[in-house]
């Protein structure tokens, strides 16, 4: 079990960029097709921009056409938490980092059927990328 990370609002504001803060702490969403990792095809690991916890692997990333980085599954069990989200007149499943509780995006059931059928639709600003070392 990962130890929870609890910072004050002031500490989060100091640690994160304004865009990261808006998304991770205020449950915001970046505009489609604007995120720095949406088209990234490099091999590596996607970690939480708030706390550095590993979240997703590049091998599980696919082009969903949605405008956000999409993954078929988290890197490991327990790295993300899922919650029912009824905001904006929709019923969705919100995805957060299990360590710092930062908002990452949402998970939908319209992903590739041969990979389990899930699409983790994640904001680039909620992620940092660690390229695979050769």
C-alpha positions as CSV (number, residue, x, y, z in Angstrom):
1,X,0.0,0.0,0.0
2,X,1.3,3.4,-1.0
3,X,1.6,6.0,1.8
4,X,-0.8,8.9,1.2
5,X,0.7,12.3,0.5
6,X,-1.1,15.2,2.1
7,X,0.0,18.8,1.4
8,X,-1.7,22.1,2.3
9,X,-3.2,24.1,-0.5
10,X,-0.3,26.6,-0.2
11,X,2.2,23.7,-0.6
12,X,0.4,22.4,-3.7
13,X,0.3,25.8,-5.2
14,X,4.1,26.2,-4.7
15,X,4.8,22.7,-6.1
16,X,2.6,22.7,-9.2
17,X,2.3,25.0,-12.2
18,X,-1.0,26.9,-12.4
19,X,-2.3,24.4,-15.0
20,X,-1.2,21.4,-13.0
21,X,-2.9,22.8,-9.9
22,X,-6.1,23.5,-11.8
23,X,-6.3,20.0,-13.1
24,X,-4.9,17.9,-10.2
25,X,-6.4,19.9,-7.3
26,X,-9.5,21.5,-8.8
27,X,-10.6,18.6,-11.0
28,X,-10.1,20.6,-14.2
29,X,-9.7,19.4,-17.8
30,X,-7.3,20.5,-20.5
31,X,-8.7,21.3,-23.9
32,X,-8.7,18.3,-26.3
33,X,-5.6,17.9,-28.5
34,X,-3.5,20.5,-26.5
35,X,-1.7,18.2,-24.0
36,X,2.0,17.6,-24.4
37,X,1.6,13.8,-24.1
38,X,-1.4,13.2,-26.4
39,X,0.8,12.3,-29.4
40,X,3.8,11.0,-27.4
41,X,4.9,7.6,-28.8
42,X,8.2,7.2,-26.8
43,X,8.7,4.2,-24.6
44,X,8.6,4.9,-20.9
45,X,6.5,5.5,-17.9
46,X,3.9,8.1,-17.1
47,X,4.0,9.2,-13.5
48,X,1.8,11.6,-11.4
49,X,2.9,15.2,-11.8
50,X,1.9,15.8,-8.3
51,X,3.8,13.1,-6.4
52,X,5.8,11.0,-8.9
53,X,3.9,7.8,-8.4
54,X,4.0,5.5,-11.4
55,X,0.6,5.5,-13.1
56,X,0.7,4.2,-16.7
57,X,3.1,2.5,-19.1
58,X,3.7,3.5,-22.7
59,X,3.0,-0.1,-23.8
60,X,-0.6,0.4,-22.7
61,X,-1.1,3.8,-24.4
62,X,-3.2,4.0,-27.6
63,X,-4.5,6.7,-29.9
64,X,-8.2,6.9,-29.1
65,X,-8.8,10.0,-31.2
66,X,-10.3,11.7,-28.1
67,X,-7.6,14.4,-27.9
68,X,-6.2,13.2,-24.5
69,X,-3.6,10.5,-23.7
70,X,-5.5,7.2,-23.4
71,X,-4.4,4.0,-21.7
72,X,-5.9,0.5,-21.5
73,X,-4.9,0.0,-17.8
74,X,-2.9,1.5,-15.0
75,X,0.7,0.4,-14.6
76,X,-0.1,-1.6,-11.4
77,X,-3.1,-2.4,-9.3
78,X,-3.7,0.2,-6.6
79,X,-1.9,3.1,-8.3
80,X,-5.2,4.9,-9.2
81,X,-8.5,5.2,-7.4
82,X,-11.8,5.4,-9.2
83,X,-14.9,7.3,-8.1
84,X,-18.4,8.0,-9.4
85,X,-18.5,11.5,-10.9
86,X,-21.9,13.1,-11.5
87,X,-20.7,16.6,-12.4
88,X,-21.6,18.4,-15.6
89,X,-24.8,16.5,-16.0
90,X,-23.0,13.2,-16.8
91,X,-22.3,10.0,-14.9
92,X,-18.7,9.1,-15.3
93,X,-15.9,7.4,-13.4
94,X,-13.2,9.8,-12.2
95,X,-9.6,8.6,-11.9
96,X,-7.3,10.0,-9.2
97,X,-3.8,9.2,-8.1
98,X,-4.0,6.8,-5.1
99,X,-1.0,8.5,-3.4
100,X,-1.8,12.3,-3.6
101,X,-5.5,12.1,-4.6
102,X,-4.8,14.3,-7.6
103,X,-7.4,14.3,-10.4
104,X,-6.1,12.6,-13.5
105,X,-9.1,12.2,-15.8
106,X,-11.8,9.6,-16.3
107,X,-12.2,6.0,-17.4
108,X,-14.7,4.8,-20.0
109,X,-15.7,1.4,-21.3
110,X,-15.1,2.2,-25.0
111,X,-11.5,1.2,-25.2
112,X,-9.9,-1.6,-27.3
113,X,-11.9,-4.8,-26.7
114,X,-8.8,-7.0,-27.1
115,X,-7.2,-5.1,-24.2
116,X,-10.0,-5.3,-21.7
117,X,-12.3,-2.6,-23.2
118,X,-11.3,0.3,-21.0
119,X,-10.0,3.8,-21.9
120,X,-8.3,5.7,-19.2
121,X,-8.6,9.3,-20.6
122,X,-5.9,11.3,-18.8
123,X,-4.9,14.9,-18.8
124,X,-1.3,15.5,-19.9
125,X,-0.9,18.2,-17.3
126,X,-1.5,15.6,-14.6
127,X,1.4,13.5,-15.9
128,X,5.2,13.6,-16.1
129,X,6.9,11.2,-18.5
130,X,10.1,9.2,-17.8
131,X,11.6,7.9,-21.0
132,X,12.8,4.3,-21.0
133,X,16.6,4.0,-20.4
134,X,18.6,2.2,-23.0
